[in-house]
Amino acid sequence: MWIAAFFALSLAGCKQGTGNANGYNLKGTLKNAQPNTQVFLVQIQGNQPNVIDTVQVAADGGFELKGNLAEKSLAQIRTSSGQQLLMILDDKTNATIEMDAGNPSAYTIKGSGENVQLKGLIDQVRMMPEPQKQWDYLKAYVDTCTSPFLSYVIATNLPLMDPQTRQPITTYHETYKQVADRLEKAMPGSKIATEFRANVTAMLNAPAPSAAAPAGAASVGSEAPNIELSSPDGKMYSLKDLRGKIVLIDFWASWCGPCRKENPNVVAAYNKYKSKGFEIFSVSLDKAKEPWIKAIEQDKLSWPYHVSDLQFWQSAPARVYGVSSIPASFLLDKEGKIIATNLRGAALEEKLAEVLK
């Protein structure tokens, strides 16, 4: 049951969180915790997750996380037993959290207005099976939300391109620009506002799908066009060499915030299914080799197939595949045919479980 108070706020405008300015204080309880269970506080600032605190759960299930942050950011609370929750964190955050080791997706949060609303929003959207309904709801929420940071969190879940037609969704383009303006005004000079502006500018300047690409060249049911490019160390890799495996072609870049946020999900899927014949063929839209290599290392993208022509949005494979926003992905069957596009998070794992029975 999602939080009733959130419903009254959902389209009436969300409000800033309140609290003290002496540092964050998160008091939690993990029900049914096993001995020696640990809780990790992960700051997601800009593109790179960073563990900023670790505590052990007490015998009664209690734990407490306290500290200071240089600036407001997204964060995750994760446990060694598999629980995780997304939250907004700054030096005013004072919250009480209840989690259950027997139910990874169940948790409650109290005391932080923005986080109560974020939890309610996540629960509400999960009840909507159709992506378009989710996007319409999120768009309406952003338009009425008075918290620039919560607007930023919501907006990053709106697609810049229709996943089926791969045509730009200009309404959401305007939303991204407006949210970037508000975030910069609320957090001038902050790392997260600066990187979000750079990402928005890069994505909105992406070219339309190449007119030279044959119709249906990269659509579900068609054979995936071959990609043959070099890795950071100069080795040539060809997509066709992976026939016989289930392959995810993943278009991304080191400068792409949404890509870096999605990378942990991609890594988890790879580690879970690589022994069953799953492989990833990563195509970077970077402009320089150094940040590309650094991002591969930081995000632990351990598969060997990393390629790029370092041409940014003029990337030849991106134009052939009609990619005009990233992350973008194409899942191929063992014969090299496209069976799904733009699977994220749990959706990717569910599809892999289906095809790799």
N, C-alpha and C positions, 0 to 999 in steps of 0.2 A: 504494500500500500504506500503510494508516494505521499509526500508531505502536503497536507491540505493547504497550509499557508502559502505554499508556492503557487497554487492554482489561482489564488486571488491576485497575485502579483504578476502572473505570467505575461499578460498582454497589457498590463497597466503601468509597466515600467519598473525595472528592478532597481534596487537601491544599493548604495555603497555599504560595505561592512563596517562595523564599529569595533572598538576595543582600545587597549592601551598601547602606548608607544614604547614600551620597555622590552620589546622582543616578543616573539611568538611563544605560545604556551599551549601545547596539545596534550590533553589528558585522555588516555584511551583505555579501553578494556577489550581484550580478545578472549571471547568465550571459548571453552573447549580446547584451550591451547595445550599443546604437548610441552613437556619439559624442554628447556633450552631454546624455545622459539625466539627468534630475533625479529625486531621491527626496524625497518630502514626508512629514513626520510630522504627522498630523492628530489632535488631541485631541478626543474626543467627550465633553464634560463637560456634564451636563444635557442641554439641548435643542439646543445650538449647536456644530457642528463648527468647529474653529479650527486653522489651520496654525501649528504652533509651531516648526518647523524645516524647512529646505530645504538639501540638499547635492547636489553633482554627482557622478555615478559616475566613479570613476577609470578609467584606461585598462585596468587589469586587472579591472574589474568591481566593485571594492571600494567600500564607503561606510561611514561611521560617523555615528551620531546620538547626541549626548550632551546632557544638560541636567538640570534639576530641575523637579519638579511640586509644586504646593501640596498636592494630594491625589490619591489614586488615581483613575484613570478609564479608560474605554475609549479606544482609539486605533486608527488605521489607518496603515499604511505604504502609500503610493501612489507609483507612478512615472509619469513623463511618457509612458512607452510602454505603460501600461495595466495594470500589475500592481497588486494590492492585497491586503492581508491584515489581518485584524482581530486585535487583541491587547489584553491588559490591561497597563497601564503605571503604574508608580509609581517612587519614588526607590530602590527595591530591585531594579528590573528590570535584569538583566545577561544579555543573550541574544545568540546567534549565529544569523543568518538567511541562508538561501540561497534565491534566487528565480531565475526563468528568463524572460528577455524573450520567448522563443519559446513559452512556455506560461504564460499569465496566471494559471491556477488552481493551478499547482504551486509549492509552497514547503516548506521545512523550517524548524523553529525548535528551538533547543537552549538549555539553561541556565536556563530559567524554567519551574518546575513548573506554574504555572497556565496558561501559554501553551502548553506541550506538551499539556496536557489539553484545552484549548480547541480546538487544532488537531485532535486526535484525535476530539473530539466532533463537530466540524463535518464531518469526513470520514465518520464513522460515520453521521450523520443523512442525509447526501447519498446514502447507499446504500439508504435506505428510501424507496421510491416513494410509499407511502401516508401522507398527513398524520397519520392517527390513530396509526399506528405510531410516527411521529416524536414526536408529543405524549406518548404513553405512555412512550417511552424517556426523553424530557427530564424528565417528571414524576418518574420513578423516580430519575433522576440527581440532581435537585434535592433529593429526600428524603434522599439519602445524602451529599450534598456538605458538607464541613466549611468550605469557603471561602465566606463571605457574599457576596463580590463576584462570584465565578464563579456562585454560585447566582442572583444578580441578573441576570447576563448571560443565563443559560439561561432563567430564568422569563419574561423579556420576549418569548420566542418561543412561549409558551403562549397560546392564544386564550381570552379571557373568554367568548366566545360561539361556539356551533356555527355555522360558515359556511353550512350548508345550512338548518337549522331556525331559526337566529338566536335560539336559546334559551340562557340562561346555562349555562355549565359550572361548577357550583358547586365541584367538586373543585379546579379551577384557581384559583378565587377564593380558597380557603383557602391555596393555595400562594403566591399573590401577597401575601397578608397576612403570612404567616410570613416570607417573604423580606424584606419591608419592615421587619419587626421586627428581623431579624438584621442587616440593613444599617445601620439606625439605631444599633444597639448597637455594631457594629464601627466605624462612622464617624460618631459623634455630631456633629451640626451641619454636616456636609458638604453641599455643594450637591447632589451626586448623590443622597444619601439623602433629603434634604428634598424634592427634586423628584419622586423616585420615590414617596414616601409620598403626596404631593399627587395624583399621577397615579392611583395605586391607589385612593385615596379617591374621586376623581371618577368613575372607571370603575365601581367597585363600587356607587356610589350611582345609577348610571344606571337609568332606569325600564325596566320590561319593555316589549317591543314593544306599540304601541298596540292596544288591543282594538277601537278604532274603525276601524282600517285593514282594508280588505277582504282576505279570505284570498287569498294569492297576489298581492297588489298589487305586490310588489317581488321576485318570484321569477323565476328563469331561464325565459324563454319568454313572460313577460307584458310588456305595454307599460309602460314606466316612467312612474309618475305625474309630472305636470308640477310643476316647481318654479319659482316666480317671486318673486324677492327682490331686494333692493338690494345694490349693491356698496359698498365703503367710501366712495366719493365720491358716493353717492346715486343712481347710475344703476341702473335696473331691468333685470334680465336674466331671460329665460325659457328654460327648458331646451328647449322645443319649437322655439325659433328655430334650434336646432342640427341639426334634421333634415337628413339628407343627409351627415352626418359620423359617423364612429365616435367616440363620446363616453364618457369616463370620468367618472362622478359620484364625486367623492372627498370623503367626510366626514372632517373633521379638526379640529384646534384648535391654537392657539399653545401651550397648556399641556400638550398631549399628547406626552410623550416618544417613544413608539413612532411617532407620526405624523411627528414631526420627523426621526427616524432614517430613515423611509421616503421622505421628500421628495426626497432626491437621486436615488433610483431613478425616481420619478415625473417629475422634471425631465429626466432622461436619456431616458426614453421619449418625452416631449413633444418634445424637441429633435430626436430621431431621426425621428419619424413625423408631425410637424405638417404638413410639406409634402405628405404623402400623404393628408390628410383626417382627421387625428386631432385631437381637441380635448378639453380638460379643463374640467369644470364643478365648481368647488370650493365645498363648503358647510361653513362654519365653525361649530363649536359654542362659539365664544367668548362671553364675557359683556360684553366691552368692546371698543371699536373700536381703541384704541391698540395693545395687544399683538397684535391680529390684523394690523393694517397692518405693524407691525414685523416679524412673522414672515414675512409675504409677501415683504418686502424682503430679510430676512436669508437666506431659503432660496431666493431667486431664482425665485419662482413667477411666471414672466413672462406667463402667459396672462391674458386680460382677465376671464375669468368667475369672479369671486370674490363669493360672496353669503353673507349671514347675517341672521338676525333677532335675533342676540345674546341668545338665550334659553337658552344653556347646554344642559342635557339636556332642556329643554322645547322645543327647536327643533322647529318644525312639520314640516319635511321629514324630520328624523330619526325622528320618531314615525310618519309615514306610511310610511317605508321600513323601519320596524322595527329601527332602528339602536340597539343597546344597548351597543356598545363601538366605539371608534375606534382606529386607522384602519379605515374600512369603505368599500368601493367597489363600483360597479356599472358594468359595461361594456355600452354600448348599440350596436346596429347602426344602420345609416343610417335605418331606419324607426322608431327609438326603442324597440325591444324589447331586453330584458335578455338578453345572451348569456353572461355570466359574472359572478361576484361575487368580491370580495376577492382579486384577483390582486396578488401582491407581487413586487417585484424582477424576476428573470429570467422568472417566469411571466407577468408583464404583457407584457414584450417578445416572448415567444414567441407569445402570443395575438395581439398586434398584427401580428406578421409573418405570421401565418396569415390574418387577415381583411383585411389591407391589401397583398395580393400585387400 
